[in-house]
Amino acid sequence: MITNSTSTTSTKLKELPDGSSVTKNFKLSYDSGELKVFEQTINENEEVTEVLIIVQPWKCLPDGSRESFSDHEDAFQWFEDSKSWLV
């Protein structure tokens, strides 16, 4: 059973007012039943800034209840399904 896993997902490009652009990724980490989401910003010089934005110990269910993630795949899928209202 994998207890520590990471994945990078959801690249988006943002143009800044000065005409430069940055790329934003979400790096997902799952360890000991807890999902952590980091936002990575990569500038035109390929410098990476990483900030922890979410620590999630369980998943929210449609009925308002919650349950533990079953594994890293479950946690990563929950983020993909929920990111439109999370970030």
PyMOL Python script that loads the backbone (N, CA, C, O; Angstrom):
from pymol import cmd

cmd.read_pdbstr("""\
ATOM      1  N   MET A   1       0.840  -1.183   0.000  1.00  0.00           N
ATOM      2  CA  MET A   1       0.000   0.000   0.000  1.00  0.00           C
ATOM      3  C   MET A   1       0.883   1.242   0.000  1.00  0.00           C
ATOM      4  O   MET A   1       1.821   1.337   0.792  1.00  0.00           O
ATOM      5  N   ILE A   2       0.590   2.189  -0.877  1.00  0.00           N
ATOM      6  CA  ILE A   2       1.343   3.445  -0.941  1.00  0.00           C
ATOM      7  C   ILE A   2       0.822   4.380   0.136  1.00  0.00           C
ATOM      8  O   ILE A   2      -0.376   4.656   0.198  1.00  0.00           O
ATOM      9  N   THR A   3       1.717   4.866   0.984  1.00  0.00           N
ATOM     10  CA  THR A   3       1.296   5.823   2.004  1.00  0.00           C
ATOM     11  C   THR A   3       1.837   7.219   1.725  1.00  0.00           C
ATOM     12  O   THR A   3       1.385   8.182   2.344  1.00  0.00           O
ATOM     13  N   ASN A   4       2.787   7.352   0.816  1.00  0.00           N
ATOM     14  CA  ASN A   4       3.319   8.659   0.481  1.00  0.00           C
ATOM     15  C   ASN A   4       3.409   8.750  -1.035  1.00  0.00           C
ATOM     16  O   ASN A   4       4.158   7.998  -1.659  1.00  0.00           O
ATOM     17  N   SER A   5       2.659   9.657  -1.624  1.00  0.00           N
ATOM     18  CA  SER A   5       2.622   9.771  -3.068  1.00  0.00           C
ATOM     19  C   SER A   5       2.435  11.231  -3.449  1.00  0.00           C
ATOM     20  O   SER A   5       1.821  11.998  -2.708  1.00  0.00           O
ATOM     21  N   THR A   6       2.970  11.617  -4.616  1.00  0.00           N
ATOM     22  CA  THR A   6       2.784  12.978  -5.107  1.00  0.00           C
ATOM     23  C   THR A   6       2.366  12.956  -6.565  1.00  0.00           C
ATOM     24  O   THR A   6       2.617  11.994  -7.291  1.00  0.00           O
ATOM     25  N   SER A   7       1.728  14.029  -6.970  1.00  0.00           N
ATOM     26  CA  SER A   7       1.281  14.198  -8.346  1.00  0.00           C
ATOM     27  C   SER A   7       1.214  15.688  -8.648  1.00  0.00           C
ATOM     28  O   SER A   7       0.894  16.482  -7.763  1.00  0.00           O
ATOM     29  N   THR A   8       1.509  16.076  -9.877  1.00  0.00           N
ATOM     30  CA  THR A   8       1.357  17.466 -10.291  1.00  0.00           C
ATOM     31  C   THR A   8       0.283  17.525 -11.356  1.00  0.00           C
ATOM     32  O   THR A   8       0.247  16.699 -12.268  1.00  0.00           O
ATOM     33  N   THR A   9      -0.593  18.511 -11.230  1.00  0.00           N
ATOM     34  CA  THR A   9      -1.762  18.569 -12.104  1.00  0.00           C
ATOM     35  C   THR A   9      -2.172  20.011 -12.378  1.00  0.00           C
ATOM     36  O   THR A   9      -1.657  20.938 -11.753  1.00  0.00           O
ATOM     37  N   SER A  10      -3.075  20.192 -13.287  1.00  0.00           N
ATOM     38  CA  SER A  10      -3.796  21.437 -13.506  1.00  0.00           C
ATOM     39  C   SER A  10      -2.917  22.633 -13.852  1.00  0.00           C
ATOM     40  O   SER A  10      -2.927  23.634 -13.134  1.00  0.00           O
ATOM     41  N   THR A  11      -2.172  22.546 -14.918  1.00  0.00           N
ATOM     42  CA  THR A  11      -1.378  23.671 -15.370  1.00  0.00           C
ATOM     43  C   THR A  11      -2.289  24.742 -15.941  1.00  0.00           C
ATOM     44  O   THR A  11      -3.188  24.448 -16.729  1.00  0.00           O
ATOM     45  N   LYS A  12      -2.056  25.985 -15.541  1.00  0.00           N
ATOM     46  CA  LYS A  12      -2.778  27.099 -16.135  1.00  0.00           C
ATOM     47  C   LYS A  12      -1.822  28.259 -16.329  1.00  0.00           C
ATOM     48  O   LYS A  12      -0.926  28.470 -15.512  1.00  0.00           O
ATOM     49  N   LEU A  13      -2.002  29.005 -17.390  1.00  0.00           N
ATOM     50  CA  LEU A  13      -1.135  30.116 -17.736  1.00  0.00           C
ATOM     51  C   LEU A  13      -1.839  31.413 -17.377  1.00  0.00           C
ATOM     52  O   LEU A  13      -3.025  31.588 -17.654  1.00  0.00           O
ATOM     53  N   LYS A  14      -1.092  32.321 -16.756  1.00  0.00           N
ATOM     54  CA  LYS A  14      -1.662  33.606 -16.373  1.00  0.00           C
ATOM     55  C   LYS A  14      -0.763  34.708 -16.899  1.00  0.00           C
ATOM     56  O   LYS A  14       0.445  34.702 -16.667  1.00  0.00           O
ATOM     57  N   GLU A  15      -1.356  35.648 -17.604  1.00  0.00           N
ATOM     58  CA  GLU A  15      -0.588  36.784 -18.096  1.00  0.00           C
ATOM     59  C   GLU A  15      -0.655  37.902 -17.065  1.00  0.00           C
ATOM     60  O   GLU A  15      -1.726  38.224 -16.551  1.00  0.00           O
ATOM     61  N   LEU A  16       0.503  38.491 -16.770  1.00  0.00           N
ATOM     62  CA  LEU A  16       0.603  39.560 -15.786  1.00  0.00           C
ATOM     63  C   LEU A  16       0.454  40.923 -16.467  1.00  0.00           C
ATOM     64  O   LEU A  16       0.603  41.023 -17.685  1.00  0.00           O
ATOM     65  N   PRO A  17       0.160  41.974 -15.692  1.00  0.00           N
ATOM     66  CA  PRO A  17      -0.031  43.305 -16.274  1.00  0.00           C
ATOM     67  C   PRO A  17       1.163  43.818 -17.093  1.00  0.00           C
ATOM     68  O   PRO A  17       0.982  44.599 -18.027  1.00  0.00           O
ATOM     69  N   ASP A  18       2.370  43.385 -16.747  1.00  0.00           N
ATOM     70  CA  ASP A  18       3.556  43.864 -17.480  1.00  0.00           C
ATOM     71  C   ASP A  18       3.804  43.078 -18.770  1.00  0.00           C
ATOM     72  O   ASP A  18       4.807  43.306 -19.446  1.00  0.00           O
ATOM     73  N   GLY A  19       2.907  42.165 -19.112  1.00  0.00           N
ATOM     74  CA  GLY A  19       3.039  41.388 -20.347  1.00  0.00           C
ATOM     75  C   GLY A  19       3.751  40.058 -20.164  1.00  0.00           C
ATOM     76  O   GLY A  19       3.713  39.212 -21.058  1.00  0.00           O
ATOM     77  N   SER A  20       4.400  39.857 -19.021  1.00  0.00           N
ATOM     78  CA  SER A  20       5.040  38.569 -18.757  1.00  0.00           C
ATOM     79  C   SER A  20       3.965  37.565 -18.347  1.00  0.00           C
ATOM     80  O   SER A  20       2.814  37.936 -18.116  1.00  0.00           O
ATOM     81  N   SER A  21       4.341  36.322 -18.261  1.00  0.00           N
ATOM     82  CA  SER A  21       3.367  35.313 -17.878  1.00  0.00           C
ATOM     83  C   SER A  21       3.978  34.348 -16.867  1.00  0.00           C
ATOM     84  O   SER A  21       5.197  34.203 -16.771  1.00  0.00           O
ATOM     85  N   VAL A  22       3.107  33.706 -16.130  1.00  0.00           N
ATOM     86  CA  VAL A  22       3.509  32.672 -15.184  1.00  0.00           C
ATOM     87  C   VAL A  22       2.655  31.441 -15.427  1.00  0.00           C
ATOM     88  O   VAL A  22       1.518  31.537 -15.890  1.00  0.00           O
ATOM     89  N   THR A  23       3.214  30.292 -15.112  1.00  0.00           N
ATOM     90  CA  THR A  23       2.488  29.036 -15.179  1.00  0.00           C
ATOM     91  C   THR A  23       2.172  28.622 -13.751  1.00  0.00           C
ATOM     92  O   THR A  23       3.023  28.723 -12.867  1.00  0.00           O
ATOM     93  N   LYS A  24       0.948  28.156 -13.525  1.00  0.00           N
ATOM     94  CA  LYS A  24       0.557  27.693 -12.193  1.00  0.00           C
ATOM     95  C   LYS A  24       0.211  26.212 -12.269  1.00  0.00           C
ATOM     96  O   LYS A  24      -0.533  25.774 -13.146  1.00  0.00           O
ATOM     97  N   ASN A  25       0.760  25.464 -11.343  1.00  0.00           N
ATOM     98  CA  ASN A  25       0.471  24.036 -11.200  1.00  0.00           C
ATOM     99  C   ASN A  25      -0.023  23.787  -9.795  1.00  0.00           C
ATOM    100  O   ASN A  25       0.227  24.579  -8.886  1.00  0.00           O
ATOM    101  N   PHE A  26      -0.720  22.691  -9.621  1.00  0.00           N
ATOM    102  CA  PHE A  26      -1.052  22.208  -8.292  1.00  0.00           C
ATOM    103  C   PHE A  26      -0.277  20.919  -8.065  1.00  0.00           C
ATOM    104  O   PHE A  26      -0.393  19.973  -8.844  1.00  0.00           O
ATOM    105  N   LYS A  27       0.506  20.882  -7.004  1.00  0.00           N
ATOM    106  CA  LYS A  27       1.233  19.673  -6.624  1.00  0.00           C
ATOM    107  C   LYS A  27       0.473  19.042  -5.469  1.00  0.00           C
ATOM    108  O   LYS A  27       0.224  19.687  -4.451  1.00  0.00           O
ATOM    109  N   LEU A  28       0.107  17.777  -5.634  1.00  0.00           N
ATOM    110  CA  LEU A  28      -0.652  17.051  -4.627  1.00  0.00           C
ATOM    111  C   LEU A  28       0.252  16.076  -3.912  1.00  0.00           C
ATOM    112  O   LEU A  28       1.065  15.393  -4.534  1.00  0.00           O
ATOM    113  N   SER A  29       0.106  16.016  -2.608  1.00  0.00           N
ATOM    114  CA  SER A  29       0.882  15.085  -1.803  1.00  0.00           C
ATOM    115  C   SER A  29      -0.070  14.356  -0.863  1.00  0.00           C
ATOM    116  O   SER A  29      -0.946  14.970  -0.253  1.00  0.00           O
ATOM    117  N   TYR A  30       0.107  13.051  -0.753  1.00  0.00           N
ATOM    118  CA  TYR A  30      -0.741  12.246   0.125  1.00  0.00           C
ATOM    119  C   TYR A  30       0.157  11.425   1.034  1.00  0.00           C
ATOM    120  O   TYR A  30       0.996  10.655   0.567  1.00  0.00           O
ATOM    121  N   ASP A  31      -0.027  11.594   2.333  1.00  0.00           N
ATOM    122  CA  ASP A  31       0.783  10.858   3.294  1.00  0.00           C
ATOM    123  C   ASP A  31      -0.042  10.630   4.552  1.00  0.00           C
ATOM    124  O   ASP A  31      -0.656  11.562   5.073  1.00  0.00           O
ATOM    125  N   SER A  32      -0.059   9.416   5.033  1.00  0.00           N
ATOM    126  CA  SER A  32      -0.750   9.055   6.276  1.00  0.00           C
ATOM    127  C   SER A  32      -2.207   9.508   6.298  1.00  0.00           C
ATOM    128  O   SER A  32      -2.699   9.981   7.323  1.00  0.00           O
ATOM    129  N   GLY A  33      -2.894   9.361   5.167  1.00  0.00           N
ATOM    130  CA  GLY A  33      -4.310   9.680   5.110  1.00  0.00           C
ATOM    131  C   GLY A  33      -4.649  11.142   4.907  1.00  0.00           C
ATOM    132  O   GLY A  33      -5.820  11.518   4.964  1.00  0.00           O
ATOM    133  N   GLU A  34      -3.648  11.974   4.672  1.00  0.00           N
ATOM    134  CA  GLU A  34      -3.876  13.417   4.552  1.00  0.00           C
ATOM    135  C   GLU A  34      -3.427  13.935   3.188  1.00  0.00           C
ATOM    136  O   GLU A  34      -2.316  13.657   2.737  1.00  0.00           O
ATOM    137  N   LEU A  35      -4.310  14.689   2.543  1.00  0.00           N
ATOM    138  CA  LEU A  35      -3.997  15.312   1.257  1.00  0.00           C
ATOM    139  C   LEU A  35      -3.460  16.721   1.506  1.00  0.00           C
ATOM    140  O   LEU A  35      -4.055  17.491   2.261  1.00  0.00           O
ATOM    141  N   LYS A  36      -2.346  17.053   0.877  1.00  0.00           N
ATOM    142  CA  LYS A  36      -1.814  18.415   0.908  1.00  0.00           C
ATOM    143  C   LYS A  36      -1.746  18.908  -0.533  1.00  0.00           C
ATOM    144  O   LYS A  36      -1.314  18.187  -1.432  1.00  0.00           O
ATOM    145  N   VAL A  37      -2.183  20.151  -0.735  1.00  0.00           N
ATOM    146  CA  VAL A  37      -2.176  20.761  -2.056  1.00  0.00           C
ATOM    147  C   VAL A  37      -1.269  21.982  -2.013  1.00  0.00           C
ATOM    148  O   VAL A  37      -1.448  22.883  -1.193  1.00  0.00           O
ATOM    149  N   PHE A  38      -0.293  21.991  -2.912  1.00  0.00           N
ATOM    150  CA  PHE A  38       0.635  23.111  -3.035  1.00  0.00           C
ATOM    151  C   PHE A  38       0.381  23.795  -4.369  1.00  0.00           C
ATOM    152  O   PHE A  38       0.178  23.126  -5.382  1.00  0.00           O
ATOM    153  N   GLU A  39       0.391  25.122  -4.373  1.00  0.00           N
ATOM    154  CA  GLU A  39       0.316  25.855  -5.631  1.00  0.00           C
ATOM    155  C   GLU A  39       1.738  26.214  -6.033  1.00  0.00           C
ATOM    156  O   GLU A  39       2.473  26.829  -5.260  1.00  0.00           O
ATOM    157  N   GLN A  40       2.121  25.830  -7.236  1.00  0.00           N
ATOM    158  CA  GLN A  40       3.447  26.147  -7.769  1.00  0.00           C
ATOM    159  C   GLN A  40       3.283  27.222  -8.834  1.00  0.00           C
ATOM    160  O   GLN A  40       2.468  27.091  -9.747  1.00  0.00           O
ATOM    161  N   THR A  41       4.069  28.285  -8.705  1.00  0.00           N
ATOM    162  CA  THR A  41       4.096  29.343  -9.707  1.00  0.00           C
ATOM    163  C   THR A  41       5.466  29.313 -10.366  1.00  0.00           C
ATOM    164  O   THR A  41       6.492  29.354  -9.686  1.00  0.00           O
ATOM    165  N   ILE A  42       5.478  29.240 -11.687  1.00  0.00           N
ATOM    166  CA  ILE A  42       6.730  29.165 -12.451  1.00  0.00           C
ATOM    167  C   ILE A  42       6.776  30.387 -13.360  1.00  0.00           C
ATOM    168  O   ILE A  42       5.918  30.563 -14.225  1.00  0.00           O
ATOM    169  N   ASN A  43       7.803  31.242 -13.152  1.00  0.00           N
ATOM    170  CA  ASN A  43       7.889  32.448 -13.966  1.00  0.00           C
ATOM    171  C   ASN A  43       8.639  32.165 -15.266  1.00  0.00           C
ATOM    172  O   ASN A  43       9.057  31.036 -15.521  1.00  0.00           O
ATOM    173  N   GLU A  44       8.803  33.202 -16.080  1.00  0.00           N
ATOM    174  CA  GLU A  44       9.441  33.029 -17.393  1.00  0.00           C
ATOM    175  C   GLU A  44      10.901  32.601 -17.289  1.00  0.00           C
ATOM    176  O   GLU A  44      11.456  32.066 -18.248  1.00  0.00           O
ATOM    177  N   ASN A  45      11.529  32.830 -16.135  1.00  0.00           N
ATOM    178  CA  ASN A  45      12.913  32.395 -15.912  1.00  0.00           C
ATOM    179  C   ASN A  45      12.968  30.985 -15.335  1.00  0.00           C
ATOM    180  O   ASN A  45      14.033  30.509 -14.941  1.00  0.00           O
ATOM    181  N   GLU A  46      11.814  30.320 -15.288  1.00  0.00           N
ATOM    182  CA  GLU A  46      11.661  28.960 -14.770  1.00  0.00           C
ATOM    183  C   GLU A  46      11.975  28.854 -13.280  1.00  0.00           C
ATOM    184  O   GLU A  46      12.353  27.789 -12.793  1.00  0.00           O
ATOM    185  N   GLU A  47      11.815  29.970 -12.555  1.00  0.00           N
ATOM    186  CA  GLU A  47      11.943  29.951 -11.103  1.00  0.00           C
ATOM    187  C   GLU A  47      10.610  29.497 -10.521  1.00  0.00           C
ATOM    188  O   GLU A  47       9.551  29.979 -10.922  1.00  0.00           O
ATOM    189  N   VAL A  48      10.670  28.570  -9.575  1.00  0.00           N
ATOM    190  CA  VAL A  48       9.458  27.974  -9.007  1.00  0.00           C
ATOM    191  C   VAL A  48       9.257  28.463  -7.575  1.00  0.00           C
ATOM    192  O   VAL A  48      10.165  28.410  -6.745  1.00  0.00           O
ATOM    193  N   THR A  49       8.047  28.937  -7.312  1.00  0.00           N
ATOM    194  CA  THR A  49       7.632  29.272  -5.946  1.00  0.00           C
ATOM    195  C   THR A  49       6.521  28.299  -5.582  1.00  0.00           C
ATOM    196  O   THR A  49       5.573  28.114  -6.345  1.00  0.00           O
ATOM    197  N   GLU A  50       6.641  27.683  -4.419  1.00  0.00           N
ATOM    198  CA  GLU A  50       5.657  26.685  -3.997  1.00  0.00           C
ATOM    199  C   GLU A  50       5.069  27.098  -2.657  1.00  0.00           C
ATOM    200  O   GLU A  50       5.797  27.403  -1.713  1.00  0.00           O
ATOM    201  N   VAL A  51       3.722  27.103  -2.583  1.00  0.00           N
ATOM    202  CA  VAL A  51       3.018  27.510  -1.365  1.00  0.00           C
ATOM    203  C   VAL A  51       1.978  26.452  -1.017  1.00  0.00           C
ATOM    204  O   VAL A  51       1.197  26.038  -1.873  1.00  0.00           O
ATOM    205  N   LEU A  52       1.971  26.019   0.235  1.00  0.00           N
ATOM    206  CA  LEU A  52       0.949  25.088   0.720  1.00  0.00           C
ATOM    207  C   LEU A  52      -0.368  25.854   0.845  1.00  0.00           C
ATOM    208  O   LEU A  52      -0.441  26.849   1.565  1.00  0.00           O
ATOM    209  N   ILE A  53      -1.414  25.391   0.140  1.00  0.00           N
ATOM    210  CA  ILE A  53      -2.689  26.112   0.177  1.00  0.00           C
ATOM    211  C   ILE A  53      -3.826  25.311   0.814  1.00  0.00           C
ATOM    212  O   ILE A  53      -4.810  25.902   1.259  1.00  0.00           O
ATOM    213  N   ILE A  54      -3.714  23.980   0.868  1.00  0.00           N
ATOM    214  CA  ILE A  54      -4.773  23.157   1.464  1.00  0.00           C
ATOM    215  C   ILE A  54      -4.154  21.970   2.198  1.00  0.00           C
ATOM    216  O   ILE A  54      -3.251  21.311   1.682  1.00  0.00           O
ATOM    217  N   VAL A  55      -4.649  21.707   3.403  1.00  0.00           N
ATOM    218  CA  VAL A  55      -4.373  20.465   4.125  1.00  0.00           C
ATOM    219  C   VAL A  55      -5.744  19.846   4.387  1.00  0.00           C
ATOM    220  O   VAL A  55      -6.559  20.416   5.113  1.00  0.00           O
ATOM    221  N   GLN A  56      -5.995  18.684   3.796  1.00  0.00           N
ATOM    222  CA  GLN A  56      -7.326  18.087   3.836  1.00  0.00           C
ATOM    223  C   GLN A  56      -7.250  16.660   4.374  1.00  0.00           C
ATOM    224  O   GLN A  56      -6.710  15.781   3.702  1.00  0.00           O
ATOM    225  N   PRO A  57      -7.782  16.410   5.577  1.00  0.00           N
ATOM    226  CA  PRO A  57      -7.704  15.072   6.166  1.00  0.00           C
ATOM    227  C   PRO A  57      -8.831  14.128   5.752  1.00  0.00           C
ATOM    228  O   PRO A  57      -8.778  12.944   6.083  1.00  0.00           O
ATOM    229  N   TRP A  58      -9.851  14.616   5.038  1.00  0.00           N
ATOM    230  CA  TRP A  58     -10.990  13.804   4.627  1.00  0.00           C
ATOM    231  C   TRP A  58     -11.643  14.434   3.420  1.00  0.00           C
ATOM    232  O   TRP A  58     -11.332  15.564   3.044  1.00  0.00           O
ATOM    233  N   LYS A  59     -12.558  13.685   2.814  1.00  0.00           N
ATOM    234  CA  LYS A  59     -13.278  14.222   1.657  1.00  0.00           C
ATOM    235  C   LYS A  59     -14.707  14.568   2.051  1.00  0.00           C
ATOM    236  O   LYS A  59     -15.336  13.877   2.852  1.00  0.00           O
ATOM    237  N   CYS A  60     -15.197  15.640   1.476  1.00  0.00           N
ATOM    238  CA  CYS A  60     -16.581  16.063   1.668  1.00  0.00           C
ATOM    239  C   CYS A  60     -17.451  15.255   0.710  1.00  0.00           C
ATOM    240  O   CYS A  60     -17.090  15.052  -0.449  1.00  0.00           O
ATOM    241  N   LEU A  61     -18.580  14.805   1.196  1.00  0.00           N
ATOM    242  CA  LEU A  61     -19.518  14.041   0.372  1.00  0.00           C
ATOM    243  C   LEU A  61     -20.705  14.931  -0.002  1.00  0.00           C
ATOM    244  O   LEU A  61     -20.991  15.904   0.695  1.00  0.00           O
ATOM    245  N   PRO A  62     -21.395  14.603  -1.094  1.00  0.00           N
ATOM    246  CA  PRO A  62     -22.507  15.435  -1.565  1.00  0.00           C
ATOM    247  C   PRO A  62     -23.610  15.669  -0.527  1.00  0.00           C
ATOM    248  O   PRO A  62     -24.281  16.700  -0.568  1.00  0.00           O
ATOM    249  N   ASP A  63     -23.804  14.729   0.399  1.00  0.00           N
ATOM    250  CA  ASP A  63     -24.863  14.885   1.400  1.00  0.00           C
ATOM    251  C   ASP A  63     -24.436  15.725   2.601  1.00  0.00           C
ATOM    252  O   ASP A  63     -25.199  15.887   3.553  1.00  0.00           O
ATOM    253  N   GLY A  64     -23.205  16.264   2.553  1.00  0.00           N
ATOM    254  CA  GLY A  64     -22.714  17.102   3.648  1.00  0.00           C
ATOM    255  C   GLY A  64     -21.892  16.348   4.677  1.00  0.00           C
ATOM    256  O   GLY A  64     -21.283  16.959   5.555  1.00  0.00           O
ATOM    257  N   SER A  65     -21.871  15.041   4.579  1.00  0.00           N
ATOM    258  CA  SER A  65     -21.053  14.258   5.506  1.00  0.00           C
ATOM    259  C   SER A  65     -19.625  14.187   4.973  1.00  0.00           C
ATOM    260  O   SER A  65     -19.315  14.778   3.939  1.00  0.00           O
ATOM    261  N   ARG A  66     -18.775  13.481   5.665  1.00  0.00           N
ATOM    262  CA  ARG A  66     -17.389  13.332   5.228  1.00  0.00           C
ATOM    263  C   ARG A  66     -16.896  11.937   5.554  1.00  0.00           C
ATOM    264  O   ARG A  66     -17.446  11.249   6.413  1.00  0.00           O
ATOM    265  N   GLU A  67     -15.833  11.525   4.841  1.00  0.00           N
ATOM    266  CA  GLU A  67     -15.209  10.238   5.118  1.00  0.00           C
ATOM    267  C   GLU A  67     -13.727  10.317   4.784  1.00  0.00           C
ATOM    268  O   GLU A  67     -13.293  11.192   4.036  1.00  0.00           O
ATOM    269  N   SER A  68     -12.971   9.410   5.337  1.00  0.00           N
ATOM    270  CA  SER A  68     -11.529   9.375   5.091  1.00  0.00           C
ATOM    271  C   SER A  68     -11.254   8.970   3.653  1.00  0.00           C
ATOM    272  O   SER A  68     -12.040   8.250   3.037  1.00  0.00           O
ATOM    273  N   PHE A  69     -10.124   9.440   3.123  1.00  0.00           N
ATOM    274  CA  PHE A  69      -9.675   8.982   1.815  1.00  0.00           C
ATOM    275  C   PHE A  69      -9.265   7.518   1.934  1.00  0.00           C
ATOM    276  O   PHE A  69      -8.676   7.121   2.940  1.00  0.00           O
ATOM    277  N   SER A  70      -9.570   6.715   0.922  1.00  0.00           N
ATOM    278  CA  SER A  70      -9.195   5.303   0.970  1.00  0.00           C
ATOM    279  C   SER A  70      -7.728   5.097   0.589  1.00  0.00           C
ATOM    280  O   SER A  70      -7.086   4.171   1.084  1.00  0.00           O
ATOM    281  N   ASP A  71      -7.191   5.958  -0.292  1.00  0.00           N
ATOM    282  CA  ASP A  71      -5.790   5.875  -0.699  1.00  0.00           C
ATOM    283  C   ASP A  71      -5.428   7.147  -1.468  1.00  0.00           C
ATOM    284  O   ASP A  71      -6.248   8.059  -1.578  1.00  0.00           O
ATOM    285  N   HIS A  72      -4.211   7.210  -1.997  1.00  0.00           N
ATOM    286  CA  HIS A  72      -3.777   8.418  -2.708  1.00  0.00           C
ATOM    287  C   HIS A  72      -4.598   8.664  -3.970  1.00  0.00           C
ATOM    288  O   HIS A  72      -4.880   9.814  -4.305  1.00  0.00           O
ATOM    289  N   GLU A  73      -4.981   7.612  -4.667  1.00  0.00           N
ATOM    290  CA  GLU A  73      -5.779   7.789  -5.882  1.00  0.00           C
ATOM    291  C   GLU A  73      -7.137   8.413  -5.554  1.00  0.00           C
ATOM    292  O   GLU A  73      -7.621   9.272  -6.291  1.00  0.00           O
ATOM    293  N   ASP A  74      -7.744   7.987  -4.463  1.00  0.00           N
ATOM    294  CA  ASP A  74      -9.016   8.540  -4.018  1.00  0.00           C
ATOM    295  C   ASP A  74      -8.857  10.022  -3.668  1.00  0.00           C
ATOM    296  O   ASP A  74      -9.695  10.844  -4.040  1.00  0.00           O
ATOM    297  N   ALA A  75      -7.788  10.358  -2.956  1.00  0.00           N
ATOM    298  CA  ALA A  75      -7.537  11.751  -2.564  1.00  0.00           C
ATOM    299  C   ALA A  75      -7.297  12.634  -3.780  1.00  0.00           C
ATOM    300  O   ALA A  75      -7.850  13.730  -3.870  1.00  0.00           O
ATOM    301  N   PHE A  76      -6.474  12.165  -4.719  1.00  0.00           N
ATOM    302  CA  PHE A  76      -6.166  12.958  -5.912  1.00  0.00           C
ATOM    303  C   PHE A  76      -7.415  13.139  -6.782  1.00  0.00           C
ATOM    304  O   PHE A  76      -7.624  14.212  -7.347  1.00  0.00           O
ATOM    305  N   GLN A  77      -8.242  12.100  -6.892  1.00  0.00           N
ATOM    306  CA  GLN A  77      -9.471  12.203  -7.669  1.00  0.00           C
ATOM    307  C   GLN A  77     -10.448  13.176  -7.014  1.00  0.00           C
ATOM    308  O   GLN A  77     -11.115  13.951  -7.699  1.00  0.00           O
ATOM    309  N   TRP A  78     -10.529  13.129  -5.675  1.00  0.00           N
ATOM    310  CA  TRP A  78     -11.400  14.061  -4.961  1.00  0.00           C
ATOM    311  C   TRP A  78     -10.979  15.500  -5.256  1.00  0.00           C
ATOM    312  O   TRP A  78     -11.835  16.356  -5.479  1.00  0.00           O
ATOM    313  N   PHE A  79      -9.665  15.779  -5.261  1.00  0.00           N
ATOM    314  CA  PHE A  79      -9.206  17.132  -5.577  1.00  0.00           C
ATOM    315  C   PHE A  79      -9.595  17.519  -7.002  1.00  0.00           C
ATOM    316  O   PHE A  79     -10.104  18.617  -7.225  1.00  0.00           O
ATOM    317  N   GLU A  80      -9.365  16.639  -7.957  1.00  0.00           N
ATOM    318  CA  GLU A  80      -9.718  16.938  -9.355  1.00  0.00           C
ATOM    319  C   GLU A  80     -11.213  17.229  -9.482  1.00  0.00           C
ATOM    320  O   GLU A  80     -11.605  18.147 -10.203  1.00  0.00           O
ATOM    321  N   ASP A  81     -12.043  16.463  -8.795  1.00  0.00           N
ATOM    322  CA  ASP A  81     -13.484  16.642  -8.863  1.00  0.00           C
ATOM    323  C   ASP A  81     -13.954  17.906  -8.133  1.00  0.00           C
ATOM    324  O   ASP A  81     -15.007  18.451  -8.461  1.00  0.00           O
ATOM    325  N   SER A  82     -13.183  18.372  -7.152  1.00  0.00           N
ATOM    326  CA  SER A  82     -13.601  19.473  -6.289  1.00  0.00           C
ATOM    327  C   SER A  82     -12.879  20.783  -6.524  1.00  0.00           C
ATOM    328  O   SER A  82     -13.261  21.803  -5.951  1.00  0.00           O
ATOM    329  N   LYS A  83     -11.841  20.785  -7.354  1.00  0.00           N
ATOM    330  CA  LYS A  83     -10.993  21.976  -7.452  1.00  0.00           C
ATOM    331  C   LYS A  83     -11.716  23.216  -7.963  1.00  0.00           C
ATOM    332  O   LYS A  83     -11.282  24.332  -7.679  1.00  0.00           O
ATOM    333  N   SER A  84     -12.797  23.053  -8.701  1.00  0.00           N
ATOM    334  CA  SER A  84     -13.500  24.227  -9.220  1.00  0.00           C
ATOM    335  C   SER A  84     -14.057  25.103  -8.093  1.00  0.00           C
ATOM    336  O   SER A  84     -14.185  26.314  -8.270  1.00  0.00           O
ATOM    337  N   TRP A  85     -14.384  24.527  -6.963  1.00  0.00           N
ATOM    338  CA  TRP A  85     -14.865  25.328  -5.841  1.00  0.00           C
ATOM    339  C   TRP A  85     -13.841  25.455  -4.700  1.00  0.00           C
ATOM    340  O   TRP A  85     -14.048  26.213  -3.753  1.00  0.00           O
ATOM    341  N   LEU A  86     -12.738  24.704  -4.805  1.00  0.00           N
ATOM    342  CA  LEU A  86     -11.695  24.787  -3.783  1.00  0.00           C
ATOM    343  C   LEU A  86     -10.667  25.881  -4.039  1.00  0.00           C
ATOM    344  O   LEU A  86     -10.296  26.627  -3.133  1.00  0.00           O
ATOM    345  N   VAL A  87     -10.216  25.965  -5.281  1.00  0.00           N
ATOM    346  CA  VAL A  87      -9.131  26.903  -5.625  1.00  0.00           C
ATOM    347  C   VAL A  87      -9.526  27.806  -6.758  1.00  0.00           C
ATOM    348  O   VAL A  87      -8.736  28.654  -7.175  1.00  0.00           O
TER     349      VAL A  87
END
""", "prot")
cmd.dss("prot")
cmd.show_as("cartoon", "prot")
cmd.util.cbc("prot")
cmd.orient("prot")
